[in-house]
Amino acid sequence: MHTSQPLAGAADAGVSFAPSPYPILNKLDRLLAWASEVPAAILVALEILILLAGVTSRYVFNAPITWSDELASILFLWLAMLGAVIALRRGEHMRLTTLVSRLRPGARHWVQLAAQLVVATFVLEIILPAYEYFQDQWMITSPALEIHDGLRVAAIGVGAVMMMAIVLIRLLQQARGRQLLIALACFGLLCGALWAAQPLFFKLGNINLLIFFVGVVAVCVGCGVPIAFAFGVATLSYLALTTQTPLTIVVSRMDEGMSALILLSVPLFVFLGLLIEMTGLARAMVDFLASLLGHVRGGLAYVLLGAMYLVSGISGSKAADMAAVAPALLPEMKRRGAEDGRMIALLSSSGAMSETIPPSLVLITIGSVTGVSIAALFAGGLLPALIGALALAVVVFFHTRSEDLSSVKRATMGQIIKLFFIALPALALPFVIRTVVAEGIATATEVSTVGIAYTFVVGLLIYRRFDWKRLYPMLVETASLSGAILFIIGCATAMAWGLTQSGFSHLLAESMSLVPGGKAGFMVISVFAFVILGSVLEGIPAIVLFGPLLFPVARAVGIHEVHYAMVVVFAMGLGLFAPPFGVGFYAACAIGRVNPDHAMKYVWPYLGALFIALILIAAVPWISTGFL
């Protein structure tokens, strides 16, 4: 069984570690928690305040703060690395655990121990290059604040040292002395053999790409190594064993991947998603939709689809969307006789349907790594998701024809009007966010802060539901999920650089441009490739690796880049929520507390409907580009 942290982005089964018999290790673990979580929470709050101040000063007072983006960028790398540290300590980095979970307990223990050693290897390999990169960057100063850039990039080295401490504590918690010695000896022999084989690797040429970027990554991911660390160790091993390239280039590529200012919207939208759940905005939307449709057959299923469509336009995180909507609807659906497995199948497929709804984190990532206009991506994403929702609604119609509604009372017009006015501030939020971007009031990075300020005011003054005690845990949760996402982007950027320098990208582009069938053939291959990639790697790492390679080919064969982006994102969403490997499916099961084996048999009709919708979106470019 593959489980997931409900709000950690369909990620990771995590590993439960018993407290160490050595009290000093437990104290060190608590110290690391304090040293990473408190600064990370403060950084999230600072980023929100800095960007909101920048929007306010520029738009309201017509007096731009020239250094706001610069300071936000400096703090951002520290937020990303501390978030990655928190995610590692909590076991919330994205990983595939489907294969490991099927092993016998004894074998599973050794595989998990090996996975920890792989993480330790990557972190150990990167500490010295991170220090050298810090020295190189110290001579560079920021233009407005004149701060040494070394102070910014020091975050990578500090984060690596903290990760190393966490891994050592986990190893001592997970294995007793003899087991650990055996594992270290075997792992040391393997590393020594690879180093001794270095002359052979130099002779193999491009075969090394298969060995490291396919073989090593596949083995690591299959063994439950977090995806980011699998990418990182494969890249470092490839460069160290087959080239003379200094390893500082890996750190610089990680810095480049994690430091793009547009990605600052990732933690801000994650926090916004948590905030709308805490302040009751999500519940108000659901209650209003239920008053409209709750009395018809399948009504609550249609409400779930509509709520996911609306909430996805706010939070940007699929797991957060499902966690906001499910508690409000699933109990009542179950009371009306809906089967647990079918409810989770619908919840999971609605997550796949809503992947293209702005401000999807995958859309933001595509804009960051390919240069496609994020405003255009946001405009193009609404109709493809609507097509997916209609396809799912057809399946719901046939599944609920015999639903018993004898005990369900239809809401009166007065109740509907009352719930509408209660929900109006919540329903307005998606339109506020999109209007702010369309009118040029704020950038795609800054708009999330406007949404946060709006939700904050509505929660305090209108819904009067604001739990101040939850604020700090929400800030830490934001840092953890954001760190896991950004660390993947950083490691995937380094891996993509390695693939590009090897000449692989040129070969791939050349091969794809020669696909039989021209534009149609290229689109068909892309659909199937990204369904598989979305299932195994998830959307963000897949798009960071292959987006820069395939988007230029799509343009070359005459496919509009926004159309191609919608097809790719929808295909990856389908893979992400498709069992047995799609981790989004297991996140839905964890949120609904349903055994995945029970839900799996119900999900296929919904995924089939989404696949038909995907074919339609791929065949009709206007669906993606008609509103540009």
Residue, then its C-alpha position, 0 to 999 in steps of 0.5 A: m500500500h502506498t500512503s501519503q501525507p494528506l497535504a504534502g502533495a501526493a508525495d511520500a509514504g514516509v518512514s516511521f522512526a522509533p525514538s533512539p535509545y540514545p537520548i542525545l540523538n532525540k535531543l539533536d533531532r528536536l534541535l534540528a526541528w527548531a533550527s529549521e522550522v522556526p526560521a522557515a516559518i519566519l521566512v514564509a511570513l517575510e516573503i508574503l509581507i515583502l511582496l505585498a508591500g511591493v504591490t501596495s507601494r507600486y499600485v496604491f502609492n505609485a512609489p515602487i520599492t526598488w529592492s523588494d524583489e531583490l530581498a525576496s530573491i535572497l530570502f527565497l533560496w534560504l526558504a527553499m533549502l530549510g523547507a527541504v530540510i524540514a521535508l527530509r526530517r518529516g519524511e515528506h519528500m516525494r518518493l515512490t513507495t509502491l514497490v517497496s511496500r510490497l516487499r516482506p518486512g525484512a527485505r523492506h528494512w534493508v531497502q529502506l536502509a539502502a535508500q537512506l545511504v543513497v541520500a547520505t551519499f548525495v548530501l555528502e558529495i555536495i557539501l564541499p562543492a557547495y562551500e566552493y560555490f559559496q566562495d566563488q559567489w562571495m565576490i558578487t554583490s546585489p545591485a540595490l542592497e549591495i549584499h554579498d551573493g555568498l550570503r544567499v548561496a550559503a543556504i545550499g551548504v547550510g541545508a546540506v549540513m543539516m540534511m547530513a545530520i538528519v540522515l545520520i540520526r535516521l540511520l542510527q534510529q533505523a538500524r542497530g550497530r551490526q546492521l549499520l556496519i554491514a550496510l555501510a560495508c556493502f555500500g562502500l564496496l559498491c562505491g569503490a567498485l564504481w570508482a575503480a571502473q572509472p576508466l571503463f566509463f570513459k570508454l562507454g560514451n553515451i551508454n553512460l546516459l542509460i547507466f546513470f540517468v535511466g538505470v541509477v535513477a530507476v533503481c533509486v526511485g524503485c527503492g524509495v529514494p526521494i525523487a530529488f535525491a535520486f536525480g541528484v545522486a545520478t547527476l553527481s555520479y555521472l559527472a564524477l565518474t565519466t567527465q572532468t567537470p567540477l561538481t560545483i556546476v551541480v550546485s550552481r545549476m541547483d541554485e539556478g533552478m531553485s532561485a527563479l523568482i517566479l517560483l516564489s509563487v509556489p510557497l505563497f499559493v500553498f499557504l493560500g490553499l491552507l488558509i482558505e481551508m482554515t478560514g472556512l472559505a472552501r466550506a462556504m463554497v461547498d455548502f452553496l453548491a450543495s444547496l443548488l444540486g444536492h437534491v438531484r441524483g448524483g448531486l453531491a458528486y457534481v458538487l465535488l467536481g464544481a468545488m474542485y474546479l473552484v478551489s483548484g483555481i485558488s490553492g494551486s496544490k492538488a492534495a490541498d484541494m482534495a483535503a479542503v473539499a473532501p471533509a465537507l462532502l464525503p460524509e454526506m455522500k456516504r450517508r446517501g449510500a455512496e460506496d467508499g471506493r467510488m467516492i475516492a475514485l471520483l475525488s482522485s479523478s477530479g484532482a487529475m481533471s483540475e491540473t490545468i486550472p490556474p494557478s496550477l504549480v505545474l503551469i508556473t513551473i512550465g512558464s519558468v523553465t520554458g519561457v511560455s507566458i504564464a498569463a497565457l497558460f493561466a488563460g488557456g487552462l480553464l477550458p481544458a479542465l471544464i472539458g475534463a469535468l464534463a467527461l467525469a459528469v457523464v460517468v457520474f450520471f450513469h453511476t448514480r441513476s439509481e441513487d435513493l433520494s427519498s430522505v433528501k430535502r430540496a433546499t428552498m429558494g430562501q436557503i439558496i439565496k442565504l447560502f449564496f450571500i454567505a459564500l459570495p466572498a469565497l466565490a469572489l476570490p478566484f475572480v479577484i486573483r485573475t482580475v489582479v493579474a489581467e489588469g496588471i496590478a500584480t505579477a503572477t508571483e505577487v498575485s498570491t499575496v493579494g489572495i492571502a490578504y483578501t482571505f485573511v480579511v474575509g476570514l477575520l471580519i466576515y466569516r470570523r473563523f481564524d484559528w491563530k494557533r494554526l498559523y505557525p503549523m501552516l507556515v511550517e507545512t508551507a515551507s516543507l511542501s515548498g521545499a520538497i517541490l523546489f528541491i526537486i526542481g533544483c536537482a532536476t535542473a542539474m540533471a537536465w543540464g547534464l543531459t544537455q551537455s552530453g548531447f542527449s537533448h539534441l538527439l532527442a529533439e532530432s528524433m522527435s522531429l522525425v516522428p512519422g505523422g508530423k504534428a499528429g505523430f509528435m502529439v500522440i507520442s507526447v501524450f503517452a510519454f507524459v502519462i507515464l512520466g506523470s505516473v512515475l516522476e510526477g508533474i514538476p520533475a518531469i516538466v523540468l527535465f523534459g519541458p526545455l527539450l520538447f517545447p522547442v520541438a513542438r514549436a518546430v512542428g507547428i504546435h502552439e506552445v500553450h496548446y502543447a502545455m495543456v496537453v502535457v499537463f492534462a496527460m501528466g495529471l492523468g498519470l499522477f492519479a492513475p494506479p498502480f504508480g500514480v501517487g496522487f491516487y494514493a493521496a486521495c485514498a489517504i485523505g478519504r481514509v480508504n484502502p487503495d486496493h478497494a478504490m482501485k477497481y472503481v477509478w478506471p471508468y473515470l480515468g477512461a473518461l478523462f483520457i477521451a477528454l485528453i484526446l479531444i483537447a489534443a485534437v482541438p487546439w482551440i480548446s486551449t488557445g481560444f481565449l488567448 
